[in-house]
Amino acid sequence: MALTGVACPFVLGFALATWWGNPTLVALFVGAMLTATSVGITARVLSDLGRLQEAAASSRPSPTFSSRSSSSRSG
């Protein structure tokens, strides 16, 4: 999920800026700016909802998943 929230704005911003005839450096800048905005908005929404500490809000894999899978293998 986090990868989509970063990759989509970057790729779409880059593609749109390139399609409008901007140089590659400008297109990279547009993609980067849209990515930064997207990540900032997502963090603010999760914070406002009080869900910033949940595993789904983290870009790291949850330790809960690894402990579940290791315990299910041993049993």
MIDREN-55959 format. One record per atom (N, C-alpha, C): residue in three letters; x, y, z. Coordinates in steps of 0.02 Angstrom, whole numbers, plus 32768, in hexadecimal, padded with zeros to 4 digits. Each point is the difference from the previous one (the first is absolute). Layout:
% residues N
ALAXYZ
...
This chain:
% residues 75
MET80297FC58000
MET7FD7803B8000
MET802C803F8000
ALA80338000802A
ALA802B803B8003
ALA8024800A7FBE
LEU80147FCB7FE0
LEU802380067FC1
LEU7FD380207FCB
THR7FC17FED8000
THR7FD1801D7FD0
THR7FF7804A800D
GLY7FFC8014803F
GLY7FF780468012
GLY803B802C7FEE
VAL803A7FE27FF6
VAL803C80257FEC
VAL800B7FFA7FB5
ALA7FF97FC47FE6
ALA800F7FF47FB9
ALA7FCE80207FD1
CYS7FC07FFA8010
CYS7FCD801B7FD2
CYS8006804B7FF5
PRO800380298035
PRO800880487FF4
PRO803F80117FD9
PHE80377FDC800F
PHE803E800F7FDD
PHE7FFB7FEF7FB6
VAL7FEA7FC37FF2
VAL7FFB7FEA7FBA
VAL7FCF802A7FD9
LEU7FC5800C801D
LEU7FCE80277FDD
LEU801680497FF6
GLY801F801D8033
GLY801980457FF9
GLY803780057FCC
PHE802E7FD08001
PHE80357FFF7FCF
PHE7FE47FF77FB9
ALA7FD27FD17FF8
ALA7FE37FF37FBE
ALA7FD9803C7FE6
LEU7FDA801F802B
LEU7FD8803A7FEA
LEU802D803B7FEE
ALA8033800D8028
ALA802D80377FF1
ALA80277FF37FC0
THR80137FC27FF4
THR80237FEE7FC2
THR7FD280077FC5
TRP7FC27FEA8008
TRP7FCE80047FCA
TRP7FF380497FED
TRP8003802E8031
TRP7FF680467FF2
TRP803E80207FE0
GLY80347FDA7FF6
GLY803B80187FDD
GLY8036801E802D
ASN7FFD7FF58041
ASN8033801A802D
ASN803F7FD57FFC
PRO803A801E800F
PRO803E7FD98002
PRO7FFE7FCC8037
THR802B7FCF7FFB
THR80027FC98030
THR800980188047
LEU802C8030800A
LEU800E80198044
LEU7FC18020801E
VAL7FDB80257FD9
VAL7FC1801E8017
VAL7FCD7FCA8010
ALA7FFD7FCD7FD5
ALA7FD17FC9800B
ALA80117FDA8041
LEU80407FF6800C
LEU80157FE0803F
LEU7FEC802B803C
PHE800880417FFA
PHE7FED802D8036
PHE7FB57FFD800E
VAL7FD880007FCB
VAL7FB77FFC8008
VAL7FED7FBF8022
GLY801C7FC97FEA
GLY7FF27FBF8020
GLY80147FFF8049
ALA803A801C800F
ALA801880028046
ALA7FD3802C802B
MET7FE980387FE5
MET7FD5802D8027
MET7FBC7FDF800D
LEU7FE57FDD7FD0
LEU7FC17FDE800B
LEU80077FC78033
THR80397FDF7FFF
THR800D7FCB8030
THR8004801C8047
ALA802580368008
ALA8007801F8042
ALA7FBC8017801A
THR7FD8801D7FD5
THR7FBD80178014
THR7FD57FC48014
SER80037FCB7FD9
SER7FD77FC5800E
SER80127FE08043
VAL80407FFA800E
VAL80177FE2803F
VAL7FEC802D803B
GLY800680417FF7
GLY7FED802F8035
GLY7FB67FFE8010
ILE7FD77FFD7FCC
ILE7FB77FFD800A
ILE7FEE7FBE8022
THR801D7FC97FEB
THR7FF27FBF801E
THR80128000804A
ALA803A801A8011
ALA801580038046
ALA7FD1802B8029
ARG7FE980377FE5
ARG7FD2802C8024
ARG7FBD7FDE800C
VAL7FE57FDF7FCD
VAL7FC07FDE8007
VAL80057FC88034
LEU80357FD87FFD
LEU80097FCA8031
LEU8008801D8046
SER802280388006
SER800980208041
SER7FBD8019801B
ASP7FD980207FD6
ASP7FBF801A8015
ASP7FD17FC88015
LEU80067FC77FE0
LEU7FD57FC78011
LEU801B7FD9803C
GLY803B80138019
GLY801E7FDD8038
GLY80197FBB7FEE
ARG80127FF57FC1
ARG80167FBE7FEA
ARG804880007FE8
LEU802580328013
LEU804580057FE8
LEU802D7FCA801F
GLN7FEE7FE6803A
GLN80297FCD8022
GLN7FEF7FB97FEC
GLU7FCB7FF67FD7
GLU7FED7FBD7FEB
GLU80317FE47FCD
ALA80017FBE7FFA
ALA802F7FE07FD2
ALA7FF380147FB7
ALA7FC1800A7FEE
ALA7FF080137FBB
ALA801B80447FEE
ALA800B802B8031
ALA801A80437FF3
ALA804C80017FF8
SER80207FCA8013
SER80487FFC7FFE
SER80187FE67FBD
SER803A80177FEB
SER801D7FE67FC3
SER80297FC0800D
ARG80097FF18041
ARG80257FC38013
ARG7FCF7FC68007
PRO80157FC47FF2
PRO7FD57FC6800D
PRO7FF27FFA804B
SER7FC57FEE8011
SER7FED7FF98045
SER80207FC3801F
PRO801B8005803D
PRO801C7FC58021
PRO7FCA7FCC800F
THR7FC180168002
THR7FC97FD3800D
THR7FFC7FCB7FCA
PHE800A80147FC2
PHE7FFC7FD17FC9
PHE80377FCB8004
SER803C80148011
SER80377FD18003
SER7FF77FD0803A
SER7FE580188039
SER7FF67FD28038
SER7FC87FD07FF3
ARG7FCD80157FDC
ARG7FCA7FD37FEF
ARG80187FC87FD2
SER802680147FCD
SER80167FCD7FD0
SER80327FD08020
SER802A8016802E
SER802F7FD38020
SER7FDD7FD28031
SER7FCC80188022
SER7FDD7FD5802F
SER7FD47FCE7FDC
SER7FE680127FC4
SER7FD77FD27FDC
SER802A7FC77FE1
ARG803F800D7FF3
ARG802C7FCB7FE5
ARG80127FCD8034
SER80088018803E
SER80167FD28034
SER7FC87FD38019
GLY7FC180147FF5
GLY7FC87FD9801B
GLY7FE47FD47FCD
